[in-house]
Amino acid sequence: MKNQTHENVIKILTNEIFLKYGFPNVIITDNSRNFKNNSFQTYLEKLNIKVVKGTLFYSQSNKICERSLRTIQSSIHKLVKMTEQEWDTYLPFIAYNYNTSYIESLQSRPFELMYYRKPPSCLDIFLKKFYTTLPETNSTHYEIIEKANMARQIASENQN
């Protein structure tokens, strides 16, 4: 994101998150100015999205996000040191690596919680082997959704 004006944040959230993955019930934010802006607040209210703000000057109030950011920042720092290139060219790879790595507190991979399937590896892509079916294909659509929701609920409880 080139700048963090409330207009740009709204645009990115809409185009890169909401329209790709769906509209959330809740967004957890820090106390940044762009999240306090009236037009940002109004926009989310119109979408019926609740905004939960972390405690001011206490980063641990949003410990899940802070831990993820620390991991990603560390990866970026190491990569830039090794390659002496701009970090932004590697960010999609770092994000993919994070999302497909097992997170102990989640007892799962973020990718699996989001899509309820295993992520394709580089080898899978090379061999043109893809997971085209969901686990337990004998399950009904409803059962699969219930299992995915249960997995997300367990991951959420493990974060607390």
Secondary structure, DSSP 8 states (H G I E B T S, - for coil): -----HHHHHHHIIIIIIHHH---SEEEE-S-HHHH-HHHHHHHHHTT-EEEE--TT-GGGGHHHHHHHHHHHHHHHHHHHHH-S-GGGTHHHHHHHHHTS-BTTTTB-HHHHHHSS----HHHHHTT----S-SSTTS-HHHHHHHHHHHHHHHHHHH-
